[in-house]
C-alpha cells in the first residue's frame, strides 16, 4: 500500500478587482500536469476577488492617451 497525496481540492484566483478576472495559462497548464501525473482532482474553486464598490480603472484626468 502506497501512502501519500493522491487527491486534491484546488482553489484558483486571478488578480481580480478592476484588473483581469480569469486565471492565466499557467494555472491551466499546472492543472493538466497534475492530472497527467496521476492526481485526482476533487473540486476546483474560483477565489477571484470581486469588488463590492465600483472601482475604476487607473487613468489620468483626461483619460488614457494613445
C-alpha positions as CSV (number, residue, x, y, z in Angstrom):
1,X,0.0,0.0,0.0
2,X,1.4,3.3,-1.1
3,X,1.0,6.3,1.2
4,X,1.0,9.9,0.1
5,X,-1.2,12.6,-1.6
6,X,-3.4,11.2,-4.4
7,X,-6.3,13.6,-4.5
8,X,-6.6,17.4,-4.4
9,X,-9.1,20.2,-3.9
10,X,-7.9,23.2,-5.9
11,X,-8.5,26.9,-5.3
12,X,-7.6,29.3,-8.2
13,X,-7.6,33.0,-8.2
14,X,-6.8,35.8,-10.6
15,X,-5.8,39.4,-9.9
16,X,-9.5,40.5,-9.6
17,X,-10.7,43.9,-8.7
18,X,-10.5,46.2,-11.7
19,X,-7.9,44.0,-13.4
20,X,-8.2,40.6,-15.1
21,X,-10.7,38.2,-13.7
22,X,-9.5,35.0,-15.3
23,X,-6.7,32.8,-14.1
24,X,-3.8,32.7,-16.6
25,X,-2.4,30.0,-18.8
26,X,-0.1,28.9,-16.1
27,X,-3.0,27.8,-13.9
28,X,-4.5,25.7,-16.8
29,X,-1.1,24.0,-17.6
30,X,-0.4,23.2,-14.0
31,X,-3.8,21.6,-13.6
32,X,-3.2,19.4,-16.7
33,X,0.2,18.5,-15.3
34,X,-1.3,17.4,-12.0
35,X,-3.9,15.2,-13.8
36,X,-1.3,13.6,-16.1
37,X,0.9,12.8,-13.1
38,X,-2.0,10.7,-11.6
39,X,-3.6,13.1,-9.1
40,X,-7.4,13.0,-8.7
41,X,-9.0,16.5,-8.8
42,X,-11.9,16.6,-6.4
43,X,-13.1,20.2,-6.6
44,X,-11.9,23.3,-8.4
45,X,-13.0,26.6,-6.8
46,X,-12.6,30.1,-8.2
47,X,-11.5,32.5,-5.4
48,X,-11.1,35.7,-7.6
49,X,-12.0,38.8,-5.6
50,X,-15.0,40.7,-6.9
51,X,-15.2,44.3,-5.9
52,X,-18.3,45.4,-4.0
53,X,-17.6,49.0,-4.5
54,X,-17.5,50.2,-8.2
55,X,-13.7,50.6,-8.7
56,X,-12.5,52.4,-11.8
57,X,-9.5,51.5,-13.9
58,X,-6.4,53.7,-13.5
59,X,-6.3,56.5,-15.9
60,X,-5.5,60.2,-15.8
61,X,-7.8,63.2,-15.5
62,X,-8.4,63.3,-19.3
63,X,-8.3,59.5,-19.8
64,X,-5.7,57.3,-21.3
65,X,-4.0,58.8,-24.4
66,X,-2.9,56.5,-27.1
